[in-house]
Amino acid sequence: MSDYLKSHSFINSIIGEGTRFSGELVLDGLLRIDGDFSGSIETTGKVLVGKSGRAECNIIAGTVVVGGVVQGNIFSSGKVVILSTGMVIGNIHAPRLVIEEGVLLHGNCQIINDTESSPGAQVLSSSGSYSVEWEKD
């Protein structure tokens, strides 16, 4: 496989719209969630929760992009992006955080320097709250 393909993420796992899945996912590459997922996710790659996606889980990933709903904690070694259609009920721990206008967030955010293991790492915290009802069919 060429170095170009190895260095770029590709979607190798999809939970499509209308699909429900429960379990533990450990993967490389990019996971896209457009349906309902509950369990846990661990990847060094990326997790994308689409506008129609709902994830009730803890996510450990390199990069996380939320356009739907995530109920659980997000741990990122790279960055977390919450799009204007996104909703997060849980805590976020990442070196970089991008939040668009209109996001609903209930939880704490910890922004840690990339050198988080150093004793002098800077920690910035913020929190917000809102009310939401999440129906499961």
C-alpha atoms as an extended CHARMM CRD file, in Angstrom:
* protein
*
       137  EXT
         1         1  MET       CA              0.0000000000        0.0000000000        0.0000000000  PROA      1               0.0000000000
         2         2  SER       CA              1.3600000000        3.4210000000       -0.8770000000  PROA      2               0.0000000000
         3         3  ASP       CA              2.5450000000        5.8530000000        1.8050000000  PROA      3               0.0000000000
         4         4  TYR       CA             -0.1540000000        8.2950000000        0.6570000000  PROA      4               0.0000000000
         5         5  LEU       CA             -2.9530000000        5.8380000000        1.4470000000  PROA      5               0.0000000000
         6         6  LYS       CA             -1.3800000000        4.8470000000        4.7450000000  PROA      6               0.0000000000
         7         7  SER       CA             -1.1020000000        8.4600000000        5.9130000000  PROA      7               0.0000000000
         8         8  HSD       CA             -4.6800000000        9.5040000000        5.0480000000  PROA      8               0.0000000000
         9         9  SER       CA             -7.7670000000        8.3240000000        6.8780000000  PROA      9               0.0000000000
        10        10  PHE       CA            -10.5020000000        6.6580000000        4.9320000000  PROA      10              0.0000000000
        11        11  ILE       CA            -13.9600000000        5.5820000000        6.0260000000  PROA      11              0.0000000000
        12        12  ASN       CA            -13.5920000000        1.9190000000        6.7960000000  PROA      12              0.0000000000
        13        13  SER       CA            -16.5270000000        1.5680000000        9.2100000000  PROA      13              0.0000000000
        14        14  ILE       CA            -20.0610000000        2.9560000000        8.8690000000  PROA      14              0.0000000000
        15        15  ILE       CA            -23.1560000000        2.6670000000       11.0180000000  PROA      15              0.0000000000
        16        16  GLY       CA            -25.7560000000        3.8170000000        8.5190000000  PROA      16              0.0000000000
        17        17  GLU       CA            -28.9430000000        5.7830000000        9.0330000000  PROA      17              0.0000000000
        18        18  GLY       CA            -31.7170000000        3.5200000000       10.3090000000  PROA      18              0.0000000000
        19        19  THR       CA            -29.1970000000        1.0790000000       11.8120000000  PROA      19              0.0000000000
        20        20  ARG       CA            -28.8990000000        0.3010000000       15.5290000000  PROA      20              0.0000000000
        21        21  PHE       CA            -25.7380000000       -1.2570000000       16.8730000000  PROA      21              0.0000000000
        22        22  SER       CA            -24.5110000000       -2.0250000000       20.3900000000  PROA      22              0.0000000000
        23        23  GLY       CA            -21.0260000000       -3.1710000000       21.2470000000  PROA      23              0.0000000000
        24        24  GLU       CA            -17.3920000000       -2.3290000000       21.5870000000  PROA      24              0.0000000000
        25        25  LEU       CA            -15.6100000000       -0.9710000000       18.5160000000  PROA      25              0.0000000000
        26        26  VAL       CA            -11.8200000000       -0.9540000000       18.2810000000  PROA      26              0.0000000000
        27        27  LEU       CA            -10.6090000000        0.1400000000       14.8670000000  PROA      27              0.0000000000
        28        28  ASP       CA             -8.1120000000        2.0130000000       12.7120000000  PROA      28              0.0000000000
        29        29  GLY       CA             -9.2100000000        4.5910000000       10.1990000000  PROA      29              0.0000000000
        30        30  LEU       CA            -12.4500000000        6.5300000000       10.2730000000  PROA      30              0.0000000000
        31        31  LEU       CA            -15.7800000000        5.5180000000       11.8000000000  PROA      31              0.0000000000
        32        32  ARG       CA            -18.9150000000        7.3390000000       10.6330000000  PROA      32              0.0000000000
        33        33  ILE       CA            -22.1130000000        7.0440000000       12.6710000000  PROA      33              0.0000000000
        34        34  ASP       CA            -25.3710000000        8.0640000000       10.9860000000  PROA      34              0.0000000000
        35        35  GLY       CA            -27.5770000000        5.6370000000       12.9360000000  PROA      35              0.0000000000
        36        36  ASP       CA            -27.8210000000        4.7030000000       16.6310000000  PROA      36              0.0000000000
        37        37  PHE       CA            -24.8260000000        3.2800000000       18.4850000000  PROA      37              0.0000000000
        38        38  SER       CA            -24.3490000000        2.3560000000       22.1300000000  PROA      38              0.0000000000
        39        39  GLY       CA            -21.2410000000        0.8930000000       23.7120000000  PROA      39              0.0000000000
        40        40  SER       CA            -17.6470000000        2.1010000000       23.4250000000  PROA      40              0.0000000000
        41        41  ILE       CA            -15.3620000000        3.3010000000       20.6440000000  PROA      41              0.0000000000
        42        42  GLU       CA            -11.5770000000        3.2780000000       20.5830000000  PROA      42              0.0000000000
        43        43  THR       CA             -9.4680000000        4.3540000000       17.6200000000  PROA      43              0.0000000000
        44        44  THR       CA             -6.3140000000        6.2860000000       16.8650000000  PROA      44              0.0000000000
        45        45  GLY       CA             -8.1690000000        7.5900000000       13.8140000000  PROA      45              0.0000000000
        46        46  LYS       CA            -11.3160000000        9.6900000000       13.5040000000  PROA      46              0.0000000000
        47        47  VAL       CA            -14.9130000000        9.3510000000       14.6410000000  PROA      47              0.0000000000
        48        48  LEU       CA            -17.6020000000       11.3050000000       12.8020000000  PROA      48              0.0000000000
        49        49  VAL       CA            -21.1170000000       11.4150000000       14.2410000000  PROA      49              0.0000000000
        50        50  GLY       CA            -23.3120000000       12.6280000000       11.3800000000  PROA      50              0.0000000000
        51        51  LYS       CA            -26.3100000000       14.9360000000       11.6940000000  PROA      51              0.0000000000
        52        52  SER       CA            -28.6950000000       11.9680000000       12.0900000000  PROA      52              0.0000000000
        53        53  GLY       CA            -26.2770000000        9.9750000000       14.2730000000  PROA      53              0.0000000000
        54        54  ARG       CA            -26.8170000000        9.2330000000       17.9520000000  PROA      54              0.0000000000
        55        55  ALA       CA            -24.0670000000        7.6980000000       20.0640000000  PROA      55              0.0000000000
        56        56  GLU       CA            -24.4890000000        6.6660000000       23.6900000000  PROA      56              0.0000000000
        57        57  CYS       CA            -20.9100000000        5.7680000000       24.4990000000  PROA      57              0.0000000000
        58        58  ASN       CA            -17.4620000000        6.8600000000       25.5630000000  PROA      58              0.0000000000
        59        59  ILE       CA            -15.2480000000        7.7590000000       22.6230000000  PROA      59              0.0000000000
        60        60  ILE       CA            -11.4520000000        7.5220000000       22.6490000000  PROA      60              0.0000000000
        61        61  ALA       CA            -10.0580000000        8.7780000000       19.3430000000  PROA      61              0.0000000000
        62        62  GLY       CA             -7.5330000000       10.9520000000       17.5880000000  PROA      62              0.0000000000
        63        63  THR       CA            -10.1710000000       13.3280000000       16.1830000000  PROA      63              0.0000000000
        64        64  VAL       CA            -13.9040000000       13.4880000000       16.9150000000  PROA      64              0.0000000000
        65        65  VAL       CA            -16.4430000000       15.4700000000       14.8530000000  PROA      65              0.0000000000
        66        66  VAL       CA            -19.9810000000       15.7010000000       16.2530000000  PROA      66              0.0000000000
        67        67  GLY       CA            -22.8710000000       16.7450000000       14.0280000000  PROA      67              0.0000000000
        68        68  GLY       CA            -25.4940000000       14.6530000000       15.8320000000  PROA      68              0.0000000000
        69        69  VAL       CA            -25.8870000000       13.5940000000       19.4710000000  PROA      69              0.0000000000
        70        70  VAL       CA            -23.2250000000       12.0970000000       21.7380000000  PROA      70              0.0000000000
        71        71  GLN       CA            -24.1720000000       11.0190000000       25.2400000000  PROA      71              0.0000000000
        72        72  GLY       CA            -20.9380000000       10.0540000000       26.9410000000  PROA      72              0.0000000000
        73        73  ASN       CA            -17.3960000000       11.2470000000       27.4380000000  PROA      73              0.0000000000
        74        74  ILE       CA            -15.0370000000       12.1480000000       24.6060000000  PROA      74              0.0000000000
        75        75  PHE       CA            -11.2720000000       11.6900000000       24.9870000000  PROA      75              0.0000000000
        76        76  SER       CA             -9.2600000000       12.9740000000       22.0260000000  PROA      76              0.0000000000
        77        77  SER       CA             -5.5270000000       13.0140000000       21.4210000000  PROA      77              0.0000000000
        78        78  GLY       CA             -6.0070000000       15.5190000000       18.5660000000  PROA      78              0.0000000000
        79        79  LYS       CA             -9.1110000000       17.6750000000       18.4500000000  PROA      79              0.0000000000
        80        80  VAL       CA            -12.8570000000       17.6620000000       18.9610000000  PROA      80              0.0000000000
        81        81  VAL       CA            -15.1310000000       19.6010000000       16.5970000000  PROA      81              0.0000000000
        82        82  ILE       CA            -18.7840000000       20.1100000000       17.4950000000  PROA      82              0.0000000000
        83        83  LEU       CA            -20.8040000000       21.3520000000       14.5390000000  PROA      83              0.0000000000
        84        84  SER       CA            -23.7910000000       23.6990000000       14.9100000000  PROA      84              0.0000000000
        85        85  THR       CA            -26.1810000000       20.7190000000       14.6730000000  PROA      85              0.0000000000
        86        86  GLY       CA            -24.2670000000       18.8500000000       17.3890000000  PROA      86              0.0000000000
        87        87  MET       CA            -25.2410000000       18.0310000000       20.9370000000  PROA      87              0.0000000000
        88        88  VAL       CA            -22.9280000000       16.5860000000       23.6070000000  PROA      88              0.0000000000
        89        89  ILE       CA            -24.0670000000       15.3180000000       26.9940000000  PROA      89              0.0000000000
        90        90  GLY       CA            -20.8190000000       14.4550000000       28.7070000000  PROA      90              0.0000000000
        91        91  ASN       CA            -17.2930000000       15.6190000000       29.3050000000  PROA      91              0.0000000000
        92        92  ILE       CA            -14.7000000000       16.4800000000       26.6830000000  PROA      92              0.0000000000
        93        93  HSD       CA            -10.9580000000       16.0510000000       27.1990000000  PROA      93              0.0000000000
        94        94  ALA       CA             -8.7850000000       17.2080000000       24.2720000000  PROA      94              0.0000000000
        95        95  PRO       CA             -5.8340000000       19.4260000000       23.3670000000  PROA      95              0.0000000000
        96        96  ARG       CA             -7.9910000000       21.3570000000       20.8390000000  PROA      96              0.0000000000
        97        97  LEU       CA            -11.7140000000       22.0680000000       20.8330000000  PROA      97              0.0000000000
        98        98  VAL       CA            -13.7720000000       23.7990000000       18.1210000000  PROA      98              0.0000000000
        99        99  ILE       CA            -17.4180000000       24.5960000000       18.8920000000  PROA      99              0.0000000000
       100       100  GLU       CA            -19.6970000000       26.2270000000       16.3350000000  PROA      100             0.0000000000
       101       101  GLU       CA            -22.4860000000       28.6270000000       17.2810000000  PROA      101             0.0000000000
       102       102  GLY       CA            -25.7360000000       26.9030000000       18.2800000000  PROA      102             0.0000000000
       103       103  VAL       CA            -24.1800000000       23.8210000000       19.8890000000  PROA      103             0.0000000000
       104       104  LEU       CA            -25.8650000000       22.3050000000       22.9250000000  PROA      104             0.0000000000
       105       105  LEU       CA            -23.3350000000       21.1260000000       25.5090000000  PROA      105             0.0000000000
       106       106  HSD       CA            -23.9370000000       19.7310000000       28.9770000000  PROA      106             0.0000000000
       107       107  GLY       CA            -20.6920000000       18.7830000000       30.6550000000  PROA      107             0.0000000000
       108       108  ASN       CA            -17.1800000000       19.9250000000       31.3780000000  PROA      108             0.0000000000
       109       109  CYS       CA            -14.4370000000       20.6390000000       28.8770000000  PROA      109             0.0000000000
       110       110  GLN       CA            -10.7760000000       20.1550000000       29.6750000000  PROA      110             0.0000000000
       111       111  ILE       CA             -8.3650000000       21.6170000000       27.1710000000  PROA      111             0.0000000000
       112       112  ILE       CA             -4.9060000000       20.2580000000       27.8330000000  PROA      112             0.0000000000
       113       113  ASN       CA             -1.6380000000       21.2270000000       26.1220000000  PROA      113             0.0000000000
       114       114  ASP       CA             -0.3130000000       18.6050000000       23.6930000000  PROA      114             0.0000000000
       115       115  THR       CA              2.3150000000       17.8540000000       26.3240000000  PROA      115             0.0000000000
       116       116  GLU       CA             -0.3760000000       16.8530000000       28.8080000000  PROA      116             0.0000000000
       117       117  SER       CA              1.9940000000       14.6210000000       30.7430000000  PROA      117             0.0000000000
       118       118  SER       CA              4.2090000000       17.5530000000       31.6920000000  PROA      118             0.0000000000
       119       119  PRO       CA              3.6550000000       18.7870000000       35.2540000000  PROA      119             0.0000000000
       120       120  GLY       CA              3.1400000000       22.3740000000       34.0530000000  PROA      120             0.0000000000
       121       121  ALA       CA              0.3560000000       21.5680000000       31.6060000000  PROA      121             0.0000000000
       122       122  GLN       CA             -2.2620000000       24.3150000000       31.3990000000  PROA      122             0.0000000000
       123       123  VAL       CA             -5.8490000000       23.2720000000       32.0500000000  PROA      123             0.0000000000
       124       124  LEU       CA             -8.7910000000       25.4390000000       31.0390000000  PROA      124             0.0000000000
       125       125  SER       CA            -12.2890000000       24.4110000000       32.0870000000  PROA      125             0.0000000000
       126       126  SER       CA            -15.7610000000       25.5330000000       31.1640000000  PROA      126             0.0000000000
       127       127  SER       CA            -19.2070000000       24.0930000000       31.5350000000  PROA      127             0.0000000000
       128       128  GLY       CA            -22.6880000000       24.7410000000       30.2660000000  PROA      128             0.0000000000
       129       129  SER       CA            -26.0660000000       23.1420000000       30.6600000000  PROA      129             0.0000000000
       130       130  TYR       CA            -29.3440000000       22.6780000000       28.8790000000  PROA      130             0.0000000000
       131       131  SER       CA            -32.3520000000       20.4310000000       28.9150000000  PROA      131             0.0000000000
       132       132  VAL       CA            -32.9090000000       17.7090000000       26.3480000000  PROA      132             0.0000000000
       133       133  GLU       CA            -35.1930000000       14.7180000000       25.9280000000  PROA      133             0.0000000000
       134       134  TRP       CA            -33.7810000000       11.7990000000       23.9800000000  PROA      134             0.0000000000
       135       135  GLU       CA            -36.3690000000        9.2170000000       23.0130000000  PROA      135             0.0000000000
       136       136  LYS       CA            -35.3990000000        5.7050000000       22.1120000000  PROA      136             0.0000000000
       137       137  ASP       CA            -37.8300000000        3.9260000000       19.8210000000  PROA      137             0.0000000000
